[in-house]
Amino acid sequence: MKSIVKILSLFAILVSATATAQSEKYKCMVQMSNYPGEGAYITVSLVNAKGEYEQTLYVMGRDKKWYPDLKEWWTFQKAKKQNITAITGASMAGGDRSVNVLEIDKKKIDAGYTIRFETAVENQKYNVKDIEVPLTSENISGKTEGNNYIRYVRLMPNKD
């Protein structure tokens, strides 16, 4: 019985190591515009070449009652039922800056994928695509200007 437990433990370690080797971590700095009003709820999602959501990479805003205000992402999240607890942080107010770590599958880079930043602010305009960053080798170390609440996003490999 002990040998079976050891074999299963070794298998679990190998599977975990393989999954980690297929993804890389990237720092993602979000600089907000100086807009008036409440803090923005932001979802950071991986979107395929067809424009379909595939994965939630990060959520800025902890109060789940506001998630339906991020309409496009919420439709995806209800169907996918991804556990987002480990990838959730505080909402961001005008002028705020935040640095978070995103984990992205290496196979998605230079394969037609996009990172979408969707934003919603209470009693203000909702933005399905406040920023969309094409997931290319070039953009992984670059800055992309925003369209509304987000002034810009800067991505860089996480060397930590």
WOHUTA-V811194 format. One record per residue. N is the residue number from 1. RES is the residue in one letter. PHI is phi in radians with two decimals (NA if undefined). OMEGA is omega in whole degrees, -180 to 180 (none if undefined). D_FIRST is the distance of its C-alpha to the first C-alpha in whole Angstrom. Layout:
n=N res=RES phi=PHI omega=OMEGA d_first=D_FIRST
n=N res=RES phi=PHI omega=OMEGA d_first=D_FIRST
This chain:
n=1 res=M phi=NA omega=-180 d_first=0
n=2 res=K phi=-1.10 omega=-180 d_first=4
n=3 res=S phi=-1.19 omega=177 d_first=5
n=4 res=I phi=-1.16 omega=179 d_first=5
n=5 res=V phi=-1.11 omega=178 d_first=6
n=6 res=K phi=-1.11 omega=179 d_first=9
n=7 res=I phi=-1.11 omega=179 d_first=10
n=8 res=L phi=-1.12 omega=178 d_first=11
n=9 res=S phi=-1.11 omega=178 d_first=12
n=10 res=L phi=-1.10 omega=178 d_first=14
n=11 res=F phi=-1.06 omega=179 d_first=15
n=12 res=A phi=-1.09 omega=178 d_first=17
n=13 res=I phi=-1.13 omega=180 d_first=19
n=14 res=L phi=-1.12 omega=179 d_first=20
n=15 res=V phi=-1.10 omega=179 d_first=21
n=16 res=S phi=-1.09 omega=180 d_first=23
n=17 res=A phi=-1.13 omega=178 d_first=25
n=18 res=T phi=-1.13 omega=180 d_first=26
n=19 res=A phi=-1.10 omega=180 d_first=27
n=20 res=T phi=-1.16 omega=-178 d_first=29
n=21 res=A phi=-1.15 omega=-178 d_first=31
n=22 res=Q phi=-1.52 omega=179 d_first=32
n=23 res=S phi=-2.20 omega=177 d_first=34
n=24 res=E phi=-2.28 omega=179 d_first=36
n=25 res=K phi=-1.77 omega=-180 d_first=38
n=26 res=Y phi=-2.30 omega=173 d_first=42
n=27 res=K phi=-1.36 omega=180 d_first=44
n=28 res=C phi=-2.27 omega=177 d_first=46
n=29 res=M phi=-1.68 omega=177 d_first=49
n=30 res=V phi=-1.97 omega=176 d_first=51
n=31 res=Q phi=-1.90 omega=-178 d_first=55
n=32 res=M phi=-1.46 omega=172 d_first=56
n=33 res=S phi=-1.23 omega=177 d_first=60
n=34 res=N phi=-1.54 omega=179 d_first=62
n=35 res=Y phi=-1.67 omega=177 d_first=62
n=36 res=P phi=-1.48 omega=174 d_first=63
n=37 res=G phi=2.02 omega=-177 d_first=61
n=38 res=E phi=-1.18 omega=177 d_first=58
n=39 res=G phi=-1.18 omega=180 d_first=55
n=40 res=A phi=-1.46 omega=167 d_first=53
n=41 res=Y phi=-1.64 omega=-175 d_first=50
n=42 res=I phi=-2.31 omega=170 d_first=49
n=43 res=T phi=-1.96 omega=177 d_first=46
n=44 res=V phi=-2.00 omega=-173 d_first=45
n=45 res=S phi=-2.22 omega=173 d_first=43
n=46 res=L phi=-1.60 omega=-176 d_first=43
n=47 res=V phi=-2.10 omega=-178 d_first=45
n=48 res=N phi=-1.41 omega=-177 d_first=45
n=49 res=A phi=-1.09 omega=178 d_first=48
n=50 res=K phi=-1.49 omega=-179 d_first=49
n=51 res=G phi=1.48 omega=-178 d_first=49
n=52 res=E phi=-1.69 omega=176 d_first=46
n=53 res=Y phi=-1.14 omega=176 d_first=44
n=54 res=E phi=-2.07 omega=-176 d_first=40
n=55 res=Q phi=-2.77 omega=171 d_first=39
n=56 res=T phi=-1.54 omega=-180 d_first=40
n=57 res=L phi=-1.62 omega=-180 d_first=40
n=58 res=Y phi=-2.86 omega=176 d_first=41
n=59 res=V phi=-2.27 omega=176 d_first=43
n=60 res=M phi=-1.85 omega=-176 d_first=46
n=61 res=G phi=2.39 omega=-172 d_first=46
n=62 res=R phi=-1.65 omega=-174 d_first=44
n=63 res=D phi=-1.39 omega=-173 d_first=46
n=64 res=K phi=-1.08 omega=-179 d_first=44
n=65 res=K phi=-1.15 omega=-180 d_first=48
n=66 res=W phi=-1.65 omega=-178 d_first=49
n=67 res=Y phi=-1.01 omega=178 d_first=47
n=68 res=P phi=-1.07 omega=177 d_first=49
n=69 res=D phi=-1.22 omega=174 d_first=52
n=70 res=L phi=-1.60 omega=-163 d_first=50
n=71 res=K phi=-0.96 omega=-177 d_first=51
n=72 res=E phi=-1.15 omega=180 d_first=49
n=73 res=W phi=-1.11 omega=-178 d_first=46
n=74 res=W phi=-1.07 omega=177 d_first=46
n=75 res=T phi=-1.07 omega=177 d_first=46
n=76 res=F phi=-1.11 omega=-176 d_first=43
n=77 res=Q phi=-1.09 omega=179 d_first=41
n=78 res=K phi=-1.11 omega=-180 d_first=41
n=79 res=A phi=-1.32 omega=-175 d_first=40
n=80 res=K phi=-1.40 omega=-178 d_first=37
n=81 res=K phi=0.93 omega=178 d_first=36
n=82 res=Q phi=-1.28 omega=176 d_first=35
n=83 res=N phi=-1.33 omega=-174 d_first=33
n=84 res=I phi=-1.85 omega=-177 d_first=36
n=85 res=T phi=-0.96 omega=-176 d_first=35
n=86 res=A phi=-1.33 omega=-177 d_first=34
n=87 res=I phi=-2.10 omega=-177 d_first=37
n=88 res=T phi=-2.14 omega=177 d_first=40
n=89 res=G phi=-2.35 omega=-177 d_first=43
n=90 res=A phi=-1.24 omega=173 d_first=46
n=91 res=S phi=-1.20 omega=-175 d_first=49
n=92 res=M phi=-2.20 omega=179 d_first=52
n=93 res=A phi=-1.59 omega=179 d_first=56
n=94 res=G phi=-0.96 omega=179 d_first=59
n=95 res=G phi=1.50 omega=-180 d_first=59
n=96 res=D phi=-1.18 omega=174 d_first=55
n=97 res=R phi=-2.33 omega=-179 d_first=53
n=98 res=S phi=-2.48 omega=174 d_first=49
n=99 res=V phi=-2.13 omega=179 d_first=47
n=100 res=N phi=-2.26 omega=179 d_first=43
n=101 res=V phi=-1.91 omega=177 d_first=40
n=102 res=L phi=-1.89 omega=176 d_first=40
n=103 res=E phi=-1.86 omega=-174 d_first=37
n=104 res=I phi=-2.24 omega=177 d_first=38
n=105 res=D phi=-1.10 omega=-179 d_first=36
n=106 res=K phi=-1.00 omega=-178 d_first=38
n=107 res=K phi=-1.18 omega=-178 d_first=39
n=108 res=K phi=-1.43 omega=-178 d_first=41
n=109 res=I phi=-1.34 omega=-178 d_first=43
n=110 res=D phi=1.07 omega=-179 d_first=46
n=111 res=A phi=-2.20 omega=176 d_first=45
n=112 res=G phi=1.55 omega=-179 d_first=48
n=113 res=Y phi=-1.54 omega=-180 d_first=46
n=114 res=T phi=-2.36 omega=170 d_first=47
n=115 res=I phi=-1.77 omega=-178 d_first=46
n=116 res=R phi=-1.82 omega=175 d_first=48
n=117 res=F phi=-1.89 omega=-179 d_first=49
n=118 res=E phi=-1.82 omega=-175 d_first=51
n=119 res=T phi=-2.25 omega=174 d_first=52
n=120 res=A phi=-2.55 omega=177 d_first=54
n=121 res=V phi=-2.24 omega=-178 d_first=56
n=122 res=E phi=-0.94 omega=179 d_first=57
n=123 res=N phi=1.06 omega=177 d_first=61
n=124 res=Q phi=-2.37 omega=-176 d_first=61
n=125 res=K phi=-1.13 omega=175 d_first=60
n=126 res=Y phi=-1.65 omega=-178 d_first=57
n=127 res=N phi=-2.18 omega=178 d_first=56
n=128 res=V phi=-1.11 omega=-176 d_first=53
n=129 res=K phi=-2.22 omega=177 d_first=54
n=130 res=D phi=-1.07 omega=172 d_first=55
n=131 res=I phi=-2.55 omega=168 d_first=54
n=132 res=E phi=-2.20 omega=-179 d_first=52
n=133 res=V phi=-1.91 omega=175 d_first=51
n=134 res=P phi=-1.02 omega=-176 d_first=50
n=135 res=L phi=-1.47 omega=180 d_first=47
n=136 res=T phi=-2.10 omega=177 d_first=48
n=137 res=S phi=-0.97 omega=-180 d_first=48
n=138 res=E phi=-1.14 omega=-176 d_first=51
n=139 res=N phi=-1.35 omega=180 d_first=51
n=140 res=I phi=-1.11 omega=177 d_first=47
n=141 res=S phi=-2.17 omega=-176 d_first=50
n=142 res=G phi=-2.54 omega=-179 d_first=53
n=143 res=K phi=-2.08 omega=178 d_first=54
n=144 res=T phi=-2.21 omega=-180 d_first=55
n=145 res=E phi=-1.32 omega=180 d_first=58
n=146 res=G phi=-1.60 omega=-177 d_first=57
n=147 res=N phi=-1.96 omega=-176 d_first=60
n=148 res=N phi=-2.66 omega=-176 d_first=60
n=149 res=Y phi=-1.22 omega=-180 d_first=58
n=150 res=I phi=-1.61 omega=179 d_first=56
n=151 res=R phi=-1.27 omega=175 d_first=58
n=152 res=Y phi=-2.83 omega=176 d_first=56
n=153 res=V phi=-2.22 omega=176 d_first=52
n=154 res=R phi=-2.16 omega=177 d_first=51
n=155 res=L phi=-1.90 omega=176 d_first=48
n=156 res=M phi=-2.76 omega=177 d_first=47
n=157 res=P phi=-1.01 omega=179 d_first=44
n=158 res=N phi=-1.56 omega=-177 d_first=41
n=159 res=K phi=-1.52 omega=-178 d_first=41
n=160 res=D phi=-1.28 omega=none d_first=40
